[in-house]
Amino acid sequence: MSPEQFRKEGKKIIDWIADYYEQIEDYPVLSQVKPGDILNSLPDAAPQQGESIDDMIKDLDEKIMPGITHWQSPNFFAYFNANTSFPSILGDLVSSGLGVQGMLWATSPAATEVETRVLDWLADMMDMPEQFRSTSSGGGVIQDTASTAALTAIIAARERVTGFKTNEDGLDKKLVAYVSSQTHSSVEKGIKIAGIGRANLRLIDVDENCSMRTDLLEQQIKEDRANGLIPFFVCGTIGTTSSTAIDPLPEIGRISKQEKCWFHIDAASLGTAMLCPEFRHLADGVELADSYSFNPHKWMFTNFDCNVFWVANRSELINTFSILPEYLRNKATESGEVFDYRDWHIQLGRRFRALKLWFVIRHYGVEGLQHLIHEHVRLAKAFENRVNDSEDFEVVVPTTMNLVCFRHKSDDAFNLKLMNTINEAGKIFFTHTKINGQVVLRMNIGQTHSEEKHVNNAWKIIQETAKTLE
Ligand code: PLP
């Protein structure tokens, strides 16, 4: 394809995406296909001769779209946000167009330096403690996901506690990690991958707000030490996946410092809220953390994948992940004046992901981002009020941010039937969880284009459908 053809075909694709967003509300939010439908609609073998972009667009419309669940629909209230925005899509397109590898400063200096600047901006925008900035002892780096960020933190914690020896000698000590029973499963996965073993992960019980009980944390750490084990890692969460519970971070931080454990904070979903000064108290205790991560690819209008991961002391990270094969040796690295981000995470190669974040922040500005977050929280509160005012439904845990956990006052089977009936009809899509053994419906409000009318309509559908099923 020549640049001229690319220009022509590229415009068709941009038009196709813009048309999609104009028509997005006409699609059933939850894909209605059955397993194998899409697979069976595709040819068994790859084409021998090249095909036209027009043919591909036709197949996108006819074969692919039926199998899409529309995460970007304003009527999508399921799971958690994974929102995007036009500036983010454009930033990502530029990154694809440039196609650079940003593994070392030397392999494309702008890829490193834009990332450094944007993550320092973000630290300022969220009023994070000084140590997380590149101009201080720490700094931020973009990872693909919160799962990878947690694994990175676990491995760095493992190295720190073993004097940076495990990478060379293997793990011969009994290290123990602590999370709450509500912590995201990605941390358990990280513990398994890092060779700590599931048997050495303690799931600390939670209180009535689903927040970690620090009395039990302290007690468990003491017990483990008495048994000759080595506590090394504690994870606290701002916004658990089930119910947006907040762990008592100042107390977890105090215990972690006292016990010389690495303290990681997972704010995957809610981290974006720290853009707004009135929500920053949720992150109190971050000053005690060794690492902190959140996902702009959830609530900050930046398309997947984009996790931001900050450490208070970058040398611990670099000591853990640095490796320099001969073919990557270069003057800039040897000068020590530059960051080589491949030393800040697991993989070597890296895309220019900072561009989409740079586009998003510059397009909306801090105030524009704050406005959207306020609006989502306001809509969630309004939805909660309606549930409280209704005779048939109840709120299960008070709404702290943009997730409303509620249920119909009848039994679990009715709630599941209600949810499935609504989701199959395709007008809106929402999901459920279990809290204290009971089915709870989750209304997560945070899609880039969700407005009051969409939330009102969702409540109307839920109420009307419940009446037809009673
Ligand atoms: N942590 C929390 C609190 C989450 O809610 C999620 C995803 O929902 C994750 C971690 C995992 O995120 P990722 O898909 O970026 O690994």
Boltz pocket constraint, residues with backbone or C-beta under 6 A from the ligand:
constraints:
  - pocket:
      binder: B
      contacts: [[A, 80], [A, 144], [A, 145], [A, 146], [A, 147], [A, 148], [A, 184], [A, 186], [A, 237], [A, 238], [A, 239], [A, 240], [A, 241], [A, 266], [A, 267], [A, 268], [A, 269], [A, 295], [A, 307]]
      max_distance: 6.0
